[in-house]
Amino acid sequence: MKTKKYEEVIKNHEVKPNYVKNALVSFFFGGLICAGGQLLIEMYVHWFGFVRETASTLALVTVILIASVATGLGIYDEFGQIAKAGAFVPITGFANSLTSAALESKSEGVVLGIATNLFKLAGAVIVFAVVSAYVFGILRYLLIEFNVLS
Amino acid sequence: MIFLKAFIVGGLICALGQLILDFFKLTPAHITCGFVVTGAALDVFGLYDRLIEFAGAGAQLPIMSFGHSVIHGAMEKSEQLGFIGIGMGMFDLTAVGITAAILFAFIIALVFKPKG
């Protein structure tokens, strides 16, 4: 009975997230990062004469580098507070999770701190990518094998 | 024009992530994992490739494309080598991103001091 009342009180005082504002902010900053990535691709294609595929890869690496440095300087975390999903959904968020996990555990040493904890946050993404790629990959392989897909 | 497409598609994916986060009270880790699985699922019928063709970086930068790249490399390899290729090609396309992120994260963790 007491816990029920407690939960009720908590519920009344809970701050409801501002759905529309959060979504718009995420849209704006996430879109900005993607447009910036596109700008990098065009730059690599037109100024340095790379093939589009190579340019995309280079742009990806550049974006990861920028995000890692920004994390090291402590800028990315502040950006994340403002941009919300606009900061963690793009690949920059992946780079940020690696770098911040490594930085946080720096005090435990290079091997047991930095290297061991590097994938503390980002590991989940890789695990799910590999497991789902196996499941869907086998599915697609079988569909092609039995001529359902071409 | 391609910039506008990248902005809108990339922004929409991020906004979708934020809406799911707020409505179901999840953590960012849940969203990124869910998006990776979604990206892999969309590649079964080649749908994500069309999105990349349409929006460029707007589809390539969100974490969804990570799932898409993982399964894409697996399928490419399995076309040459059969069933075993699924496992062999899985990191073919994502290797650059992962190795770059590891390298930069390691160097920066060595050089910078943790903030806060």
Contacts between the chains, C-beta under 8 A, distances in Angstrom:
chain1	res1	chain2	res2	distance
A	17	B	22	4.4
A	19	B	19	6.6
A	19	B	22	5.3
A	19	B	23	7.3
A	22	B	18	5.0
A	22	B	19	7.9
A	22	B	22	5.8
A	23	B	15	4.4
A	23	B	18	5.1
A	23	B	19	5.2
A	23	B	22	7.8
A	24	B	15	7.2
A	25	B	18	7.7
A	26	B	11	7.5
A	26	B	14	4.4
A	26	B	15	4.9
A	26	B	17	6.7
A	26	B	18	3.8
A	27	B	11	3.9
A	27	B	12	6.6
A	27	B	14	6.1
A	27	B	15	3.9
A	28	B	11	6.5
A	29	B	14	7.2
A	30	B	10	5.4
A	30	B	11	5.0
A	30	B	13	6.8
A	30	B	14	2.6
A	30	B	15	7.0
A	30	B	17	8.0
A	30	B	62	7.4
A	31	B	6	7.6
A	31	B	7	3.9
A	31	B	8	6.4
A	31	B	10	5.1
A	31	B	11	2.8
A	31	B	12	7.9
A	31	B	14	7.1
A	31	B	58	7.5
A	32	B	7	7.0
A	32	B	11	7.8
A	33	B	10	6.8
A	33	B	61	6.2
A	34	B	6	4.6
A	34	B	7	6.2
A	34	B	9	7.2
A	34	B	10	2.6
A	34	B	11	7.0
A	34	B	55	7.8
A	34	B	57	5.1
A	34	B	58	4.4
A	34	B	61	4.9
A	34	B	62	7.2
A	35	B	3	5.0
A	35	B	4	7.9
A	35	B	6	5.0
A	35	B	7	4.2
A	35	B	10	7.2
A	35	B	57	7.4
A	35	B	58	7.6
A	37	B	6	7.0
A	37	B	10	7.9
A	37	B	57	3.6
A	37	B	60	6.9
A	37	B	61	4.6
A	38	B	2	6.0
A	38	B	3	5.4
A	38	B	6	4.0
A	38	B	56	5.2
A	38	B	57	3.9
A	38	B	58	6.9
A	39	B	3	6.8
A	40	B	57	7.7
A	41	B	56	6.6
A	41	B	57	5.8
A	42	B	2	7.7
A	56	B	57	7.5
A	56	B	60	6.0
A	57	B	96	5.3
A	59	B	57	6.7
A	60	B	60	7.1
A	60	B	61	7.6
A	60	B	96	6.8
A	60	B	97	5.6
A	60	B	100	7.7
A	61	B	96	6.3
A	61	B	97	7.4
A	61	B	100	4.6
A	63	B	61	6.7
A	64	B	97	6.5
A	64	B	100	5.1
A	64	B	101	5.2
A	64	B	104	6.2
A	65	B	100	7.2
A	65	B	104	5.5
A	68	B	101	7.2
A	68	B	104	3.8
A	68	B	105	5.8
A	68	B	108	5.1
A	69	B	104	7.6
A	69	B	108	6.5
A	71	B	108	6.9
A	72	B	108	4.0
A	72	B	109	7.8
A	72	B	111	6.9
A	72	B	112	3.7
A	73	B	112	7.1
A	73	B	115	7.9
A	74	B	115	3.6
A	74	B	116	7.0
A	77	B	115	7.4
A	77	B	116	7.5
A	84	B	18	5.3
A	84	B	21	7.7
A	85	B	14	4.8
A	85	B	15	7.0
A	85	B	17	4.0
A	85	B	18	3.5
A	85	B	21	6.1
A	85	B	28	7.6
A	85	B	31	6.9
A	86	B	11	7.6
A	86	B	14	4.6
A	86	B	18	7.5
A	88	B	17	7.6
A	88	B	28	4.5
A	88	B	31	7.2
A	88	B	32	6.4
A	89	B	13	6.2
A	89	B	14	4.5
A	89	B	17	4.5
A	89	B	31	6.9
A	89	B	32	7.0
A	89	B	35	6.7
A	89	B	62	5.3
A	89	B	63	5.8
A	90	B	10	7.0
A	90	B	14	7.1
A	90	B	61	4.7
A	90	B	62	5.6
A	90	B	63	7.0
A	91	B	61	5.4
A	91	B	62	7.4
A	91	B	63	6.1
A	91	B	65	7.6
A	91	B	66	6.9
A	91	B	97	6.6
A	92	B	61	7.6
A	93	B	28	7.4
A	93	B	32	6.8
A	93	B	63	6.8
A	94	B	32	7.4
A	94	B	63	6.1
A	94	B	66	7.1
A	94	B	97	7.7
A	94	B	101	6.3
A	95	B	101	4.9
A	95	B	104	6.8
A	95	B	105	7.0
A	98	B	101	5.1
A	98	B	102	6.8
A	98	B	105	3.9
A	99	B	104	7.0
A	99	B	105	4.2
A	99	B	108	5.4
A	99	B	109	6.6
A	101	B	105	7.9
A	102	B	105	4.9
A	102	B	106	6.5
A	102	B	108	7.4
A	102	B	109	3.6
A	103	B	108	7.2
A	103	B	109	5.0
A	103	B	112	6.4
A	103	B	114	4.6
A	103	B	115	8.0
A	104	B	114	5.8
A	106	B	109	5.6
A	106	B	113	7.7
A	106	B	114	5.9
A	107	B	114	7.7
A	110	B	110	7.3
A	114	B	106	6.4
A	114	B	109	4.6
A	114	B	110	7.1
A	115	B	106	7.3
A	118	B	102	6.6
A	118	B	105	6.0
A	118	B	106	6.9
A	118	B	109	7.9
A	121	B	29	6.8
A	122	B	101	7.6
A	124	B	29	5.5
A	124	B	32	7.6
A	124	B	33	5.4
A	125	B	29	7.9
A	125	B	32	5.3
A	125	B	33	6.0
A	125	B	36	5.5
A	125	B	63	6.7
A	125	B	66	6.8
A	126	B	98	7.5
A	128	B	33	4.4
A	128	B	36	5.1
A	128	B	37	5.6
A	128	B	67	7.7
A	129	B	36	4.8
A	129	B	37	7.9
A	129	B	40	6.7
A	129	B	66	5.8
A	129	B	67	5.1
A	129	B	70	4.5
A	129	B	94	7.7
A	130	B	70	6.6
A	130	B	90	6.3
A	132	B	36	6.9
A	132	B	37	4.4
A	132	B	40	4.3
A	132	B	41	7.0
A	132	B	67	6.3
A	132	B	71	7.5
A	133	B	40	5.2
A	133	B	67	7.0
A	133	B	70	4.3
A	133	B	71	4.1
A	133	B	74	5.5
A	133	B	86	7.8
A	133	B	90	5.8
A	134	B	74	7.8
A	134	B	86	6.7
A	134	B	87	7.6
A	134	B	90	7.9
A	136	B	40	5.0
A	136	B	41	5.8
A	136	B	43	7.1
A	136	B	44	5.1
A	136	B	71	5.6
A	137	B	71	5.3
A	137	B	74	4.4
A	137	B	75	6.3
A	137	B	78	7.0
A	137	B	86	4.5
A	137	B	90	7.8
A	138	B	86	6.5
A	139	B	44	6.2
A	140	B	44	4.9
A	140	B	71	7.6
A	140	B	75	6.2
A	141	B	75	7.6
A	141	B	78	5.7
A	141	B	83	6.5
A	141	B	86	6.4
A	143	B	44	7.7
A	149	B	45	7.3
